[in-house]
Amino acid sequence: MVNFLLKYASISAAVLIPLYASLLGLLTTSAFQAHVVYLHKIQMTWFKDLDVPESFGFLRNQVTPFFIKTADGEALYAWHILPVELYRKHELALIAEPSGFVFDITSRVGFNLLHDDPDARLVLHFHGAAGTVGSGYRVPNYRALSAGQPGKIHVLTFDYRGFGRSNGTPSERGMILDAITVVDWAMKVAGIPPSRILIFGQSLGTAVSIAISEHFALQSPPVIFTGAVLVAPFVDVATLVATYRVAGLIPILSPLARFPVMFNYLSTFIKDTWMSKDRLAEYVLFNEANGQKYRLTLIHAEDDYDIPSHHTQTVFWHAVNATIAGGITYGELEAKKSKSKMDLGAAGSVVEWRTENGVIREEILETGLHDVVMGNPVITIAVMRILESADPSFS
């Protein structure tokens, strides 16, 4: 029996080790790496037409599908989603319009309800890896985003280049350009100032959200959005792949994390690094130095099997560290958090770090997985907390 098991183990090793070595070799190529990091060819909406949002549970013409063109010639597929109470008030005009994809969104009733309302708020939604604007828990997420003020909070979501019906190939540089394009559309075409724009990102979308927040904050004059809600952020790609398992099961580089020399060598091949911790620290540092008001909420579930919640705790530390002259160690911050942390029992815990200019909030939930949390009330409350903080009359 022992001999049989040893023979079986040796055969398995003889098969698996070369396969894993081949995978590592493929991961050093930029094309294969992009497919692994972004999973953009996994759409999860193959049997539904994105041009028919009603098939995803929306009301007729509650969603307007359209394209936004980037400066480098890509076409980004987008949805403008009306809040339900606003829809109810204008239902007859909305259902009278043809449904489906439109070439000129500015001619639509829904667009003008956003453009012409000085009290409207717009959530720019940056989704995670894989799928499309209509995949998985993203549809409940849109409803949660506007639920706190269903007459005023619009949502604009889109697929990055290479995802869904957007053309092109995803890359860090390209996706940041996509985000810049969408922000420019919101401000210049829809006419929504940054003080009425909230940034929302989940998973990979948090890296895009942080990058775009930093990009606009560093402009002259600075462009600072009303706030950002980041769900399941990660430190950077190198740190993520050290623990990441596809679907919580298939490891990428995590088996090599115990061999630092080999792991660090392979990490040099990472093309798109997405240094979220550093970008967020730079964003906070700039705002603190220039007296700009900012509001950040980081949310993570402890049972997230895709991205462990310690990523949020590390990102939070880097953000807080940027507010303190001379900095603060991770251990020192943890000691301070233990004294000020609000224990919510089965709902998790909350810590807020406040300065004269900003609020950085960390919410660690006991449950919520990687995606399920997006449709939960904690998202609605996070959005409203930021919007009301920026403008107490918005309630």
C-alpha positions as CSV (number, residue, x, y, z in Angstrom):
1,M,0.0,0.0,0.0
2,V,2.8,2.4,0.9
3,N,4.7,1.6,-2.3
4,F,1.5,2.2,-4.3
5,L,1.0,5.6,-2.6
6,L,4.7,6.6,-3.2
7,K,4.4,5.5,-6.8
8,Y,1.1,7.5,-7.3
9,A,2.7,10.6,-5.7
10,S,5.8,10.4,-7.8
11,I,3.7,10.0,-11.0
12,S,1.6,13.0,-9.9
13,A,4.6,15.1,-9.2
14,A,6.2,14.1,-12.6
15,V,3.1,15.4,-14.3
16,L,2.2,18.4,-12.2
17,I,5.7,19.9,-11.8
18,P,6.4,20.3,-15.6
19,L,2.9,21.7,-16.0
20,Y,3.4,24.2,-13.3
21,A,6.8,25.1,-14.7
22,S,5.2,25.6,-18.1
23,L,2.6,27.9,-16.5
24,L,5.3,30.0,-14.9
25,G,7.0,30.3,-18.3
26,L,3.8,31.5,-19.9
27,L,3.3,34.0,-17.0
28,T,6.5,35.8,-18.0
29,T,4.8,36.7,-21.4
30,S,2.8,39.9,-21.4
31,A,-0.1,38.4,-23.5
32,F,-0.7,35.4,-21.2
33,Q,-0.2,37.6,-18.2
34,A,-2.9,40.0,-19.3
35,H,-5.4,37.0,-19.6
36,V,-4.5,35.8,-16.1
37,V,-4.7,39.2,-14.4
38,Y,-7.7,40.6,-16.1
39,L,-9.7,37.5,-17.1
40,H,-11.3,39.7,-19.7
41,K,-12.4,36.9,-22.0
42,I,-14.5,35.4,-19.3
43,Q,-17.7,37.3,-19.9
44,M,-20.3,35.5,-17.8
45,T,-23.1,37.1,-19.8
46,W,-22.8,35.0,-23.0
47,F,-26.5,34.2,-23.2
48,K,-27.8,37.7,-22.6
49,D,-27.7,40.8,-24.7
50,L,-26.1,43.8,-23.0
51,D,-28.2,46.0,-25.3
52,V,-31.3,44.7,-23.5
53,P,-30.7,45.7,-19.9
54,E,-34.3,44.8,-19.1
55,S,-33.2,41.1,-19.3
56,F,-31.0,41.9,-16.3
57,G,-34.0,43.1,-14.2
58,F,-34.1,46.8,-15.1
59,L,-37.2,48.7,-16.1
60,R,-37.7,49.7,-19.7
61,N,-35.1,52.4,-20.6
62,Q,-33.9,52.7,-17.0
63,V,-30.5,51.9,-18.5
64,T,-29.1,53.5,-21.6
65,P,-26.3,51.5,-23.3
66,F,-23.9,53.7,-25.4
67,F,-20.2,54.0,-26.3
68,I,-17.6,56.5,-25.0
69,K,-14.6,57.0,-27.4
70,T,-11.1,57.2,-25.9
71,A,-8.3,59.5,-27.1
72,D,-6.5,56.5,-28.6
73,G,-9.4,55.4,-30.6
74,E,-11.0,52.7,-28.4
75,A,-14.7,52.4,-27.9
76,L,-15.9,51.8,-24.3
77,Y,-19.3,50.1,-23.8
78,A,-21.2,51.9,-21.0
79,W,-24.5,51.9,-19.1
80,H,-26.1,55.0,-17.7
81,I,-28.4,53.8,-14.9
82,L,-31.3,56.0,-13.6
83,P,-32.2,55.8,-9.9
84,V,-35.6,54.2,-9.5
85,E,-37.5,57.0,-7.9
86,L,-36.4,59.4,-10.6
87,Y,-37.5,56.9,-13.2
88,R,-40.9,56.6,-11.6
89,K,-41.4,60.3,-11.8
90,H,-40.6,60.3,-15.5
91,E,-41.8,56.9,-16.5
92,L,-44.1,57.9,-19.3
93,A,-41.5,59.9,-21.1
94,L,-38.9,57.2,-20.7
95,I,-41.0,54.3,-21.9
96,A,-42.1,56.3,-25.0
97,E,-38.5,56.3,-26.3
98,P,-37.0,53.4,-28.4
99,S,-35.2,50.9,-26.2
100,G,-31.7,49.5,-26.6
101,F,-28.3,50.9,-27.6
102,V,-28.1,54.5,-28.6
103,F,-25.5,56.4,-30.7
104,D,-26.3,59.8,-29.2
105,I,-27.0,59.6,-25.5
106,T,-27.4,63.3,-25.2
107,S,-30.7,63.1,-27.1
108,R,-32.2,60.8,-24.4
109,V,-34.5,61.7,-21.6
110,G,-32.4,59.9,-19.0
111,F,-29.2,61.8,-20.0
112,N,-31.0,65.1,-19.6
113,L,-32.4,64.1,-16.2
114,L,-28.7,63.8,-15.1
115,H,-27.4,66.8,-17.1
116,D,-30.1,69.3,-16.1
117,D,-30.4,68.5,-12.4
118,P,-28.1,70.7,-10.2
119,D,-28.7,68.3,-7.3
120,A,-27.9,65.1,-9.2
121,R,-25.0,62.9,-8.0
122,L,-23.1,60.5,-10.2
123,V,-21.3,57.4,-9.1
124,L,-18.6,56.3,-11.5
125,H,-18.4,52.6,-11.2
126,F,-15.2,50.7,-11.8
127,H,-15.8,46.9,-11.8
128,G,-13.4,44.1,-11.1
129,A,-11.7,41.5,-13.2
130,A,-13.6,39.3,-15.6
131,G,-17.2,39.7,-16.8
132,T,-19.0,42.7,-18.1
133,V,-21.2,45.5,-16.8
134,G,-24.0,43.0,-16.5
135,S,-22.2,40.1,-14.8
136,G,-22.7,38.5,-11.4
137,Y,-23.3,40.8,-8.4
138,R,-22.7,44.0,-10.4
139,V,-26.4,44.5,-11.1
140,P,-27.4,44.4,-7.4
141,N,-24.4,46.6,-6.7
142,Y,-25.9,49.4,-9.0
143,R,-29.1,49.3,-7.0
144,A,-27.3,49.5,-3.7
145,L,-25.3,52.5,-4.9
146,S,-28.4,54.6,-5.5
147,A,-30.7,53.2,-2.8
148,G,-29.9,55.8,-0.3
149,Q,-31.3,58.6,-2.4
150,P,-33.2,56.9,-5.3
151,G,-34.3,60.2,-6.8
152,K,-30.8,61.7,-7.2
153,I,-28.0,59.1,-7.4
154,H,-27.2,58.1,-11.0
155,V,-24.7,55.3,-11.8
156,L,-22.3,55.2,-14.8
157,T,-20.6,51.9,-15.4
158,F,-18.5,50.7,-18.3
159,D,-16.3,47.9,-19.5
160,Y,-12.6,48.5,-19.8
161,R,-10.9,48.0,-23.2
162,G,-10.9,44.3,-24.1
163,F,-13.8,43.5,-21.7
164,G,-17.3,42.7,-23.0
165,R,-18.2,44.8,-26.1
166,S,-15.4,47.3,-25.6
167,N,-12.6,46.8,-28.1
168,G,-8.8,46.8,-27.5
169,T,-6.6,44.9,-25.1
170,P,-6.5,45.6,-21.4
171,S,-3.3,47.0,-19.8
172,E,-2.6,49.2,-16.8
173,R,-1.8,52.2,-19.0
174,G,-4.8,51.6,-21.2
175,M,-7.3,51.1,-18.4
176,I,-6.2,54.3,-16.7
177,L,-6.7,56.1,-20.0
178,D,-10.2,54.5,-20.1
179,A,-10.9,55.9,-16.6
180,I,-9.7,59.3,-17.6
181,T,-12.0,59.2,-20.6
182,V,-15.0,58.3,-18.5
183,V,-14.3,61.0,-15.9
184,D,-13.9,63.6,-18.7
185,W,-17.2,62.4,-20.2
186,A,-18.9,62.8,-16.8
187,M,-17.6,66.3,-16.3
188,K,-17.6,67.8,-19.8
189,V,-20.5,66.0,-21.5
190,A,-22.8,65.2,-18.7
191,G,-21.7,68.5,-16.9
192,I,-21.3,67.0,-13.5
193,P,-18.6,68.8,-11.4
194,P,-16.2,66.6,-9.3
195,S,-17.9,67.8,-6.1
196,R,-21.0,65.7,-7.2
197,I,-19.0,62.7,-8.4
198,L,-18.3,59.7,-6.2
199,I,-15.8,57.0,-7.2
200,F,-16.7,53.4,-6.6
201,G,-14.3,50.5,-7.2
202,Q,-14.4,46.8,-6.4
203,S,-11.4,44.4,-6.6
204,L,-9.4,45.3,-9.7
205,G,-11.6,48.4,-10.0
206,T,-10.2,49.7,-6.7
207,A,-6.7,49.9,-8.4
208,V,-8.3,51.8,-11.3
209,S,-10.2,54.1,-8.8
210,I,-7.1,54.9,-6.8
211,A,-5.1,55.6,-10.0
212,I,-7.7,57.9,-11.4
213,S,-8.1,59.7,-8.1
214,E,-4.4,60.3,-7.9
215,H,-4.2,61.4,-11.5
216,F,-6.8,64.1,-11.2
217,A,-5.6,65.2,-7.7
218,L,-2.2,66.0,-9.3
219,Q,-3.7,68.2,-12.0
220,S,-3.3,72.0,-11.9
221,P,-5.7,73.0,-10.5
222,P,-6.4,69.8,-8.6
223,V,-9.6,67.9,-9.3
224,I,-10.9,66.2,-6.2
225,F,-14.0,64.1,-6.2
226,T,-16.5,64.1,-3.4
227,G,-15.1,60.7,-2.2
228,A,-14.3,57.1,-3.0
229,V,-15.6,53.8,-1.8
230,L,-13.2,50.9,-2.3
231,V,-14.4,47.3,-1.8
232,A,-11.8,44.5,-1.6
233,P,-8.7,46.6,-2.6
234,F,-5.3,45.0,-2.9
235,V,-1.8,46.3,-2.0
236,D,-0.2,45.7,-5.5
237,V,-0.1,42.9,-8.0
238,A,3.1,41.4,-6.7
239,T,1.7,41.1,-3.2
240,L,-1.6,39.8,-4.5
241,V,-0.2,37.0,-6.5
242,A,1.8,35.8,-3.5
243,T,-1.5,34.7,-2.0
244,Y,-4.0,34.7,-4.8
245,R,-5.9,31.6,-5.9
246,V,-8.2,31.7,-8.9
247,A,-11.7,31.0,-7.6
248,G,-10.0,30.4,-4.2
249,L,-8.5,27.1,-5.4
250,I,-5.9,27.4,-8.1
251,P,-2.6,29.1,-7.0
252,I,-0.6,31.3,-9.3
253,L,2.7,32.2,-7.6
254,S,1.7,31.5,-4.0
255,P,3.6,28.1,-3.9
256,L,6.8,30.1,-4.6
257,A,6.2,32.7,-1.9
258,R,8.2,30.6,0.5
259,F,11.2,30.9,-1.8
260,P,11.9,34.6,-1.8
261,V,14.7,34.6,-4.3
262,M,12.8,32.8,-6.9
263,F,9.5,34.7,-6.2
264,N,11.3,38.1,-6.4
265,Y,12.9,37.1,-9.7
266,L,9.6,36.1,-11.2
267,S,8.0,39.2,-9.8
268,T,10.3,41.3,-12.1
269,F,8.3,40.0,-15.0
270,I,5.1,41.5,-13.8
271,K,4.1,44.0,-16.5
272,D,1.1,45.8,-14.8
273,T,2.1,46.4,-11.2
274,W,-1.0,48.4,-10.0
275,M,0.8,49.9,-7.0
276,S,-2.3,50.9,-5.1
277,K,-0.8,51.4,-1.7
278,D,1.7,53.9,-3.1
279,R,-0.8,55.7,-5.3
280,L,-3.2,56.1,-2.4
281,A,-0.5,57.3,-0.1
282,E,0.5,59.9,-2.7
283,Y,-3.1,61.0,-3.1
284,V,-3.5,61.5,0.6
285,L,-0.2,63.2,1.0
286,F,-1.0,65.7,-1.8
287,N,-4.4,66.5,-0.3
288,E,-3.0,67.0,3.2
289,A,-0.2,69.2,1.9
290,N,-2.6,71.4,-0.1
291,G,-5.5,71.5,2.3
292,Q,-7.9,69.6,-0.1
293,K,-10.8,67.8,1.5
294,Y,-11.0,64.0,0.8
295,R,-13.1,61.1,2.0
296,L,-12.1,57.4,1.6
297,T,-13.9,54.3,2.7
298,L,-12.3,50.9,2.5
299,I,-14.5,47.8,2.9
300,H,-13.4,44.2,3.0
301,A,-15.0,40.9,4.1
302,E,-12.9,38.5,6.2
303,D,-14.3,35.5,4.2
304,D,-13.1,36.9,0.9
305,Y,-11.3,34.0,-0.6
306,D,-10.0,35.9,-3.6
307,I,-8.3,38.8,-1.9
308,P,-7.5,38.4,1.8
309,S,-8.8,41.2,4.0
310,H,-5.2,42.0,5.3
311,H,-4.7,43.8,1.9
312,T,-7.2,46.4,3.1
313,Q,-5.5,46.7,6.4
314,T,-2.2,47.3,4.7
315,V,-3.6,49.8,2.2
316,F,-5.3,51.6,5.2
317,W,-2.0,51.8,6.9
318,H,-0.3,53.4,3.9
319,A,-3.0,55.9,3.6
320,V,-2.9,56.8,7.3
321,N,0.9,56.9,7.2
322,A,0.8,59.6,4.6
323,T,-1.1,61.9,7.0
324,I,1.7,61.8,9.7
325,A,4.9,63.7,9.5
326,G,7.5,61.1,10.2
327,G,5.1,58.3,9.6
328,I,3.7,55.5,11.7
329,T,4.6,51.8,11.8
330,Y,2.0,49.1,11.1
331,G,2.3,47.9,14.7
332,E,1.8,51.4,16.1
333,L,-1.3,51.9,14.0
334,E,-2.7,48.6,15.1
335,A,-2.3,49.6,18.7
336,K,-4.1,52.8,18.1
337,K,-6.9,51.0,16.2
338,S,-7.4,48.5,19.0
339,K,-8.3,51.5,21.3
340,S,-10.6,53.3,18.9
341,K,-12.1,50.4,16.9
342,M,-15.9,50.1,16.9
343,D,-16.9,46.4,17.4
344,L,-20.1,45.7,15.5
345,G,-20.3,42.0,16.5
346,A,-21.3,39.8,13.6
347,A,-21.3,42.9,11.3
348,G,-17.5,43.3,11.8
349,S,-15.6,46.3,12.9
350,V,-15.0,50.0,11.9
351,V,-12.0,52.3,12.4
352,E,-11.9,56.0,11.3
353,W,-8.8,58.1,10.9
354,R,-9.6,61.8,10.8
355,T,-7.4,64.8,10.0
356,E,-8.2,68.4,9.4
357,N,-8.6,67.6,5.7
358,G,-9.8,64.1,5.4
359,V,-11.5,60.9,6.7
360,I,-10.1,57.5,6.0
361,R,-12.5,54.7,7.1
362,E,-11.7,51.0,7.3
363,E,-14.6,48.5,7.5
364,I,-13.8,44.9,8.0
365,L,-16.9,42.7,7.7
366,E,-17.2,39.2,9.0
367,T,-19.1,38.0,5.9
368,G,-19.7,39.2,2.4
369,L,-17.3,37.1,0.3
370,H,-15.6,38.9,-2.6
371,D,-18.7,39.9,-4.6
372,V,-21.8,39.4,-2.5
373,V,-21.0,42.4,-0.3
374,M,-21.5,44.7,-3.3
375,G,-25.3,44.4,-3.1
376,N,-25.5,44.7,0.7
377,P,-26.7,47.8,2.7
378,V,-23.2,48.5,3.9
379,I,-22.5,49.9,0.3
380,T,-25.6,52.1,0.4
381,I,-24.7,53.5,3.8
382,A,-21.0,54.1,2.7
383,V,-22.2,56.1,-0.3
384,M,-24.6,58.2,1.7
385,R,-22.2,58.8,4.5
386,I,-19.7,60.4,2.0
387,L,-22.3,62.4,0.1
388,E,-23.9,63.8,3.2
389,S,-20.5,64.6,4.7
390,A,-19.7,66.6,1.6
391,D,-23.1,68.3,1.6
392,P,-25.3,67.9,4.7
393,S,-28.3,69.1,2.8
394,F,-28.1,66.0,0.6
395,S,-30.4,63.5,2.4
